[in-house]
Amino acid sequence: MELRTLKYFIVVAEELNITKEANILNMSQPPLSYQIKNLEDELGSKLFIRGKRHLKLTEVGKLLYIRAKEIINLT
């Protein structure tokens, strides 16, 4: 797991919109979605409940959000 991926996760978790956050991060939506999917695969757990136009954090996603912010704040 890379710090960059955790930063991407935090940004998406705060806004719950991958397309909007991809624009903020100056990247296109597919690579950002791919990074989030890889993180889920790496952790073996879903981090978001995906709707048609919105996301919602799972319980695991909420816990990771808290821990990811702590990790990023340490760097």
Backbone as XML, in Angstrom:
<?xml version="1.0"?>
<chain id="A" units="angstrom">
  <residue number="1" name="MET">
    <atom name="N" x="0.848" y="-1.171" z="0.000"/>
    <atom name="CA" x="0.000" y="0.000" z="0.000"/>
    <atom name="C" x="0.898" y="1.240" z="0.000"/>
  </residue>
  <residue number="2" name="GLU">
    <atom name="N" x="0.616" y="2.125" z="-0.899"/>
    <atom name="CA" x="1.403" y="3.348" z="-1.021"/>
    <atom name="C" x="0.686" y="4.519" z="-0.350"/>
  </residue>
  <residue number="3" name="LEU">
    <atom name="N" x="1.472" y="5.476" z="0.133"/>
    <atom name="CA" x="0.880" y="6.676" z="0.733"/>
    <atom name="C" x="0.020" y="7.422" z="-0.275"/>
  </residue>
  <residue number="4" name="ARG">
    <atom name="N" x="0.458" y="7.420" z="-1.523"/>
    <atom name="CA" x="-0.298" y="8.096" z="-2.577"/>
    <atom name="C" x="-1.709" y="7.499" z="-2.683"/>
  </residue>
  <residue number="5" name="THR">
    <atom name="N" x="-1.801" y="6.187" z="-2.591"/>
    <atom name="CA" x="-3.100" y="5.521" z="-2.675"/>
    <atom name="C" x="-3.963" y="5.889" z="-1.478"/>
  </residue>
  <residue number="6" name="LEU">
    <atom name="N" x="-3.360" y="5.974" z="-0.303"/>
    <atom name="CA" x="-4.116" y="6.395" z="0.880"/>
    <atom name="C" x="-4.629" y="7.827" z="0.722"/>
  </residue>
  <residue number="7" name="LYS">
    <atom name="N" x="-3.805" y="8.685" z="0.141"/>
    <atom name="CA" x="-4.246" y="10.069" z="-0.099"/>
    <atom name="C" x="-5.431" y="10.094" z="-1.063"/>
  </residue>
  <residue number="8" name="TYR">
    <atom name="N" x="-5.359" y="9.290" z="-2.114"/>
    <atom name="CA" x="-6.479" y="9.199" z="-3.056"/>
    <atom name="C" x="-7.739" y="8.726" z="-2.331"/>
  </residue>
  <residue number="9" name="PHE">
    <atom name="N" x="-7.586" y="7.706" z="-1.506"/>
    <atom name="CA" x="-8.725" y="7.174" z="-0.772"/>
    <atom name="C" x="-9.350" y="8.245" z="0.120"/>
  </residue>
  <residue number="10" name="ILE">
    <atom name="N" x="-8.516" y="8.993" z="0.832"/>
    <atom name="CA" x="-9.024" y="10.039" z="1.728"/>
    <atom name="C" x="-9.831" y="11.074" z="0.961"/>
  </residue>
  <residue number="11" name="VAL">
    <atom name="N" x="-9.303" y="11.509" z="-0.161"/>
    <atom name="CA" x="-9.989" y="12.527" z="-0.969"/>
    <atom name="C" x="-11.347" y="12.009" z="-1.438"/>
  </residue>
  <residue number="12" name="VAL">
    <atom name="N" x="-11.399" y="10.785" z="-1.921"/>
    <atom name="CA" x="-12.663" y="10.217" z="-2.392"/>
    <atom name="C" x="-13.617" y="10.011" z="-1.221"/>
  </residue>
  <residue number="13" name="ALA">
    <atom name="N" x="-13.109" y="9.547" z="-0.089"/>
    <atom name="CA" x="-13.955" y="9.311" z="1.085"/>
    <atom name="C" x="-14.570" y="10.603" z="1.613"/>
  </residue>
  <residue number="14" name="GLU">
    <atom name="N" x="-13.870" y="11.709" z="1.464"/>
    <atom name="CA" x="-14.396" y="12.982" z="1.966"/>
    <atom name="C" x="-15.506" y="13.533" z="1.085"/>
  </residue>
  <residue number="15" name="GLU">
    <atom name="N" x="-15.422" y="13.332" z="-0.199"/>
    <atom name="CA" x="-16.436" y="13.882" z="-1.105"/>
    <atom name="C" x="-17.416" y="12.845" z="-1.627"/>
  </residue>
  <residue number="16" name="LEU">
    <atom name="N" x="-17.020" y="11.568" z="-1.558"/>
    <atom name="CA" x="-17.867" y="10.468" z="-2.026"/>
    <atom name="C" x="-18.286" y="10.629" z="-3.485"/>
  </residue>
  <residue number="17" name="ASN">
    <atom name="N" x="-17.349" y="11.127" z="-4.294"/>
    <atom name="CA" x="-17.605" y="11.309" z="-5.721"/>
    <atom name="C" x="-16.280" y="11.166" z="-6.469"/>
  </residue>
  <residue number="18" name="ILE">
    <atom name="N" x="-16.111" y="10.042" z="-7.157"/>
    <atom name="CA" x="-14.834" y="9.774" z="-7.819"/>
    <atom name="C" x="-14.578" y="10.741" z="-8.973"/>
  </residue>
  <residue number="19" name="THR">
    <atom name="N" x="-15.575" y="11.045" z="-9.760"/>
    <atom name="CA" x="-15.371" y="11.931" z="-10.908"/>
    <atom name="C" x="-14.930" y="13.320" z="-10.463"/>
  </residue>
  <residue number="20" name="LYS">
    <atom name="N" x="-15.607" y="13.864" z="-9.483"/>
    <atom name="CA" x="-15.259" y="15.195" z="-8.963"/>
    <atom name="C" x="-13.846" y="15.189" z="-8.383"/>
  </residue>
  <residue number="21" name="GLU">
    <atom name="N" x="-13.533" y="14.162" z="-7.636"/>
    <atom name="CA" x="-12.215" y="14.093" z="-7.014"/>
    <atom name="C" x="-11.113" y="13.854" z="-8.030"/>
  </residue>
  <residue number="22" name="ALA">
    <atom name="N" x="-11.401" y="13.130" z="-9.081"/>
    <atom name="CA" x="-10.405" y="12.944" z="-10.146"/>
    <atom name="C" x="-10.034" y="14.294" z="-10.742"/>
  </residue>
  <residue number="23" name="ASN">
    <atom name="N" x="-11.019" y="15.150" z="-10.942"/>
    <atom name="CA" x="-10.742" y="16.490" z="-11.465"/>
    <atom name="C" x="-9.883" y="17.296" z="-10.496"/>
  </residue>
  <residue number="24" name="ILE">
    <atom name="N" x="-10.179" y="17.200" z="-9.215"/>
    <atom name="CA" x="-9.401" y="17.927" z="-8.205"/>
    <atom name="C" x="-7.967" y="17.425" z="-8.187"/>
  </residue>
  <residue number="25" name="LEU">
    <atom name="N" x="-7.789" y="16.119" z="-8.357"/>
    <atom name="CA" x="-6.451" y="15.520" z="-8.342"/>
    <atom name="C" x="-5.740" y="15.629" z="-9.689"/>
  </residue>
  <residue number="26" name="ASN">
    <atom name="N" x="-6.371" y="16.289" z="-10.648"/>
    <atom name="CA" x="-5.807" y="16.449" z="-11.994"/>
    <atom name="C" x="-5.513" y="15.115" z="-12.673"/>
  </residue>
  <residue number="27" name="MET">
    <atom name="N" x="-6.473" y="14.214" z="-12.579"/>
    <atom name="CA" x="-6.352" y="12.934" z="-13.259"/>
    <atom name="C" x="-7.723" y="12.553" z="-13.793"/>
  </residue>
  <residue number="28" name="SER">
    <atom name="N" x="-7.768" y="11.575" z="-14.657"/>
    <atom name="CA" x="-9.062" y="11.151" z="-15.170"/>
    <atom name="C" x="-9.688" y="10.152" z="-14.198"/>
  </residue>
  <residue number="29" name="GLN">
    <atom name="N" x="-10.971" y="9.932" z="-14.359"/>
    <atom name="CA" x="-11.715" y="9.078" z="-13.439"/>
    <atom name="C" x="-11.290" y="7.611" z="-13.484"/>
  </residue>
  <residue number="30" name="PRO">
    <atom name="N" x="-11.055" y="7.013" z="-14.655"/>
    <atom name="CA" x="-10.710" y="5.580" z="-14.664"/>
    <atom name="C" x="-9.457" y="5.211" z="-13.851"/>
  </residue>
  <residue number="31" name="PRO">
    <atom name="N" x="-8.354" y="5.970" z="-13.939"/>
    <atom name="CA" x="-7.202" y="5.606" z="-13.106"/>
    <atom name="C" x="-7.466" y="5.721" z="-11.601"/>
  </residue>
  <residue number="32" name="LEU">
    <atom name="N" x="-8.259" y="6.710" z="-11.218"/>
    <atom name="CA" x="-8.586" y="6.860" z="-9.800"/>
    <atom name="C" x="-9.450" y="5.697" z="-9.334"/>
  </residue>
  <residue number="33" name="SER">
    <atom name="N" x="-10.434" y="5.328" z="-10.131"/>
    <atom name="CA" x="-11.274" y="4.170" z="-9.803"/>
    <atom name="C" x="-10.428" y="2.908" z="-9.700"/>
  </residue>
  <residue number="34" name="TYR">
    <atom name="N" x="-9.466" y="2.780" z="-10.602"/>
    <atom name="CA" x="-8.575" y="1.628" z="-10.613"/>
    <atom name="C" x="-7.749" y="1.579" z="-9.328"/>
  </residue>
  <residue number="35" name="GLN">
    <atom name="N" x="-7.248" y="2.727" z="-8.884"/>
    <atom name="CA" x="-6.469" y="2.784" z="-7.642"/>
    <atom name="C" x="-7.314" y="2.355" z="-6.438"/>
  </residue>
  <residue number="36" name="ILE">
    <atom name="N" x="-8.541" y="2.828" z="-6.395"/>
    <atom name="CA" x="-9.435" y="2.477" z="-5.285"/>
    <atom name="C" x="-9.764" y="0.989" z="-5.326"/>
  </residue>
  <residue number="37" name="LYS">
    <atom name="N" x="-10.032" y="0.465" z="-6.516"/>
    <atom name="CA" x="-10.328" y="-0.962" z="-6.668"/>
    <atom name="C" x="-9.130" y="-1.804" z="-6.257"/>
  </residue>
  <residue number="38" name="ASN">
    <atom name="N" x="-7.934" y="-1.401" z="-6.640"/>
    <atom name="CA" x="-6.727" y="-2.127" z="-6.228"/>
    <atom name="C" x="-6.552" y="-2.115" z="-4.712"/>
  </residue>
  <residue number="39" name="LEU">
    <atom name="N" x="-6.865" y="-0.981" z="-4.084"/>
    <atom name="CA" x="-6.783" y="-0.891" z="-2.633"/>
    <atom name="C" x="-7.770" y="-1.864" z="-1.989"/>
  </residue>
  <residue number="40" name="GLU">
    <atom name="N" x="-8.986" y="-1.916" z="-2.512"/>
    <atom name="CA" x="-9.976" y="-2.865" z="-2.004"/>
    <atom name="C" x="-9.485" y="-4.301" z="-2.166"/>
  </residue>
  <residue number="41" name="ASP">
    <atom name="N" x="-8.916" y="-4.602" z="-3.321"/>
    <atom name="CA" x="-8.393" y="-5.949" z="-3.562"/>
    <atom name="C" x="-7.253" y="-6.278" z="-2.604"/>
  </residue>
  <residue number="42" name="GLU">
    <atom name="N" x="-6.378" y="-5.317" z="-2.394"/>
    <atom name="CA" x="-5.238" y="-5.507" z="-1.501"/>
    <atom name="C" x="-5.693" y="-5.776" z="-0.070"/>
  </residue>
  <residue number="43" name="LEU">
    <atom name="N" x="-6.726" y="-5.063" z="0.361"/>
    <atom name="CA" x="-7.235" y="-5.217" z="1.719"/>
    <atom name="C" x="-8.218" y="-6.380" z="1.848"/>
  </residue>
  <residue number="44" name="GLY">
    <atom name="N" x="-8.728" y="-6.849" z="0.710"/>
    <atom name="CA" x="-9.686" y="-7.947" z="0.734"/>
    <atom name="C" x="-11.046" y="-7.553" z="1.267"/>
  </residue>
  <residue number="45" name="SER">
    <atom name="N" x="-11.404" y="-6.291" z="1.080"/>
    <atom name="CA" x="-12.673" y="-5.795" z="1.596"/>
    <atom name="C" x="-13.158" y="-4.605" z="0.770"/>
  </residue>
  <residue number="46" name="LYS">
    <atom name="N" x="-14.453" y="-4.486" z="0.629"/>
    <atom name="CA" x="-15.041" y="-3.331" z="-0.044"/>
    <atom name="C" x="-14.942" y="-2.122" z="0.873"/>
  </residue>
  <residue number="47" name="LEU">
    <atom name="N" x="-14.583" y="-0.992" z="0.296"/>
    <atom name="CA" x="-14.468" y="0.243" z="1.062"/>
    <atom name="C" x="-15.645" y="1.178" z="0.817"/>
  </residue>
  <residue number="48" name="PHE">
    <atom name="N" x="-16.289" y="0.998" z="-0.340"/>
    <atom name="CA" x="-17.413" y="1.849" z="-0.721"/>
    <atom name="C" x="-18.583" y="1.006" z="-1.183"/>
  </residue>
  <residue number="49" name="ILE">
    <atom name="N" x="-19.776" y="1.499" z="-0.902"/>
    <atom name="CA" x="-20.986" y="0.980" z="-1.519"/>
    <atom name="C" x="-21.245" y="1.903" z="-2.690"/>
  </residue>
  <residue number="50" name="ARG">
    <atom name="N" x="-21.256" y="1.347" z="-3.878"/>
    <atom name="CA" x="-21.374" y="2.155" z="-5.084"/>
    <atom name="C" x="-22.824" y="2.227" z="-5.551"/>
  </residue>
  <residue number="51" name="GLY">
    <atom name="N" x="-23.318" y="3.470" z="-5.685"/>
    <atom name="CA" x="-24.633" y="3.706" z="-6.254"/>
    <atom name="C" x="-24.469" y="4.219" z="-7.671"/>
  </residue>
  <residue number="52" name="LYS">
    <atom name="N" x="-25.554" y="4.579" z="-8.295"/>
    <atom name="CA" x="-25.470" y="5.079" z="-9.670"/>
    <atom name="C" x="-24.673" y="6.366" z="-9.769"/>
  </residue>
  <residue number="53" name="ARG">
    <atom name="N" x="-24.867" y="7.267" z="-8.828"/>
    <atom name="CA" x="-24.176" y="8.557" z="-8.902"/>
    <atom name="C" x="-23.509" y="8.961" z="-7.594"/>
  </residue>
  <residue number="54" name="HIS">
    <atom name="N" x="-23.445" y="8.038" z="-6.657"/>
    <atom name="CA" x="-22.833" y="8.395" z="-5.386"/>
    <atom name="C" x="-22.161" y="7.177" z="-4.753"/>
  </residue>
  <residue number="55" name="LEU">
    <atom name="N" x="-21.346" y="7.449" z="-3.771"/>
    <atom name="CA" x="-20.659" y="6.415" z="-3.013"/>
    <atom name="C" x="-21.021" y="6.567" z="-1.541"/>
  </residue>
  <residue number="56" name="LYS">
    <atom name="N" x="-20.898" y="5.486" z="-0.828"/>
    <atom name="CA" x="-21.084" y="5.519" z="0.622"/>
    <atom name="C" x="-20.012" y="4.627" z="1.216"/>
  </residue>
  <residue number="57" name="LEU">
    <atom name="N" x="-19.379" y="5.077" z="2.272"/>
    <atom name="CA" x="-18.344" y="4.282" z="2.928"/>
    <atom name="C" x="-18.957" y="3.081" z="3.644"/>
  </residue>
  <residue number="58" name="THR">
    <atom name="N" x="-18.294" y="1.938" z="3.519"/>
    <atom name="CA" x="-18.662" y="0.776" z="4.314"/>
    <atom name="C" x="-18.077" y="0.971" z="5.712"/>
  </residue>
  <residue number="59" name="GLU">
    <atom name="N" x="-18.389" y="0.070" z="6.626"/>
    <atom name="CA" x="-17.804" y="0.160" z="7.965"/>
    <atom name="C" x="-16.292" y="0.036" z="7.891"/>
  </residue>
  <residue number="60" name="VAL">
    <atom name="N" x="-15.789" y="-0.856" z="7.044"/>
    <atom name="CA" x="-14.346" y="-0.995" z="6.855"/>
    <atom name="C" x="-13.777" y="0.287" z="6.263"/>
  </residue>
  <residue number="61" name="GLY">
    <atom name="N" x="-14.492" y="0.891" z="5.319"/>
    <atom name="CA" x="-14.059" y="2.140" z="4.715"/>
    <atom name="C" x="-13.975" y="3.266" z="5.740"/>
  </residue>
  <residue number="62" name="LYS">
    <atom name="N" x="-14.934" y="3.308" z="6.650"/>
    <atom name="CA" x="-14.915" y="4.335" z="7.702"/>
    <atom name="C" x="-13.698" y="4.166" z="8.606"/>
  </residue>
  <residue number="63" name="LEU">
    <atom name="N" x="-13.402" y="2.920" z="8.962"/>
    <atom name="CA" x="-12.243" y="2.659" z="9.805"/>
    <atom name="C" x="-10.947" y="3.004" z="9.072"/>
  </residue>
  <residue number="64" name="LEU">
    <atom name="N" x="-10.853" y="2.605" z="7.808"/>
    <atom name="CA" x="-9.658" y="2.933" z="7.037"/>
    <atom name="C" x="-9.498" y="4.441" z="6.896"/>
  </residue>
  <residue number="65" name="TYR">
    <atom name="N" x="-10.587" y="5.160" z="6.703"/>
    <atom name="CA" x="-10.524" y="6.618" z="6.578"/>
    <atom name="C" x="-9.872" y="7.232" z="7.820"/>
  </residue>
  <residue number="66" name="ILE">
    <atom name="N" x="-10.306" y="6.798" z="8.984"/>
    <atom name="CA" x="-9.741" y="7.325" z="10.240"/>
    <atom name="C" x="-8.254" y="7.012" z="10.333"/>
  </residue>
  <residue number="67" name="ARG">
    <atom name="N" x="-7.898" y="5.754" z="10.064"/>
    <atom name="CA" x="-6.496" y="5.331" z="10.168"/>
    <atom name="C" x="-5.633" y="5.968" z="9.077"/>
  </residue>
  <residue number="68" name="ALA">
    <atom name="N" x="-6.166" y="6.106" z="7.882"/>
    <atom name="CA" x="-5.408" y="6.715" z="6.790"/>
    <atom name="C" x="-5.081" y="8.164" z="7.098"/>
  </residue>
  <residue number="69" name="LYS">
    <atom name="N" x="-6.044" y="8.889" z="7.671"/>
    <atom name="CA" x="-5.785" y="10.283" z="8.039"/>
    <atom name="C" x="-4.703" y="10.358" z="9.109"/>
  </residue>
  <residue number="70" name="GLU">
    <atom name="N" x="-4.718" y="9.434" z="10.055"/>
    <atom name="CA" x="-3.670" y="9.411" z="11.084"/>
    <atom name="C" x="-2.313" y="9.153" z="10.462"/>
  </residue>
  <residue number="71" name="ILE">
    <atom name="N" x="-2.237" y="8.202" z="9.540"/>
    <atom name="CA" x="-0.980" y="7.868" z="8.881"/>
    <atom name="C" x="-0.454" y="9.054" z="8.085"/>
  </residue>
  <residue number="72" name="ILE">
    <atom name="N" x="-1.325" y="9.677" z="7.302"/>
    <atom name="CA" x="-0.909" y="10.817" z="6.473"/>
    <atom name="C" x="-0.449" y="11.978" z="7.358"/>
  </residue>
  <residue number="73" name="ASN">
    <atom name="N" x="-1.115" y="12.188" z="8.475"/>
    <atom name="CA" x="-0.725" y="13.275" z="9.371"/>
    <atom name="C" x="0.629" y="13.038" z="10.035"/>
  </residue>
  <residue number="74" name="LEU">
    <atom name="N" x="1.063" y="11.785" z="10.085"/>
    <atom name="CA" x="2.376" y="11.460" z="10.652"/>
    <atom name="C" x="3.515" y="11.739" z="9.682"/>
  </residue>
  <residue number="75" name="THR">
    <atom name="N" x="3.208" y="11.834" z="8.397"/>
    <atom name="CA" x="4.269" y="12.027" z="7.403"/>
    <atom name="C" x="4.574" y="13.481" z="7.195"/>
  </residue>
</chain>
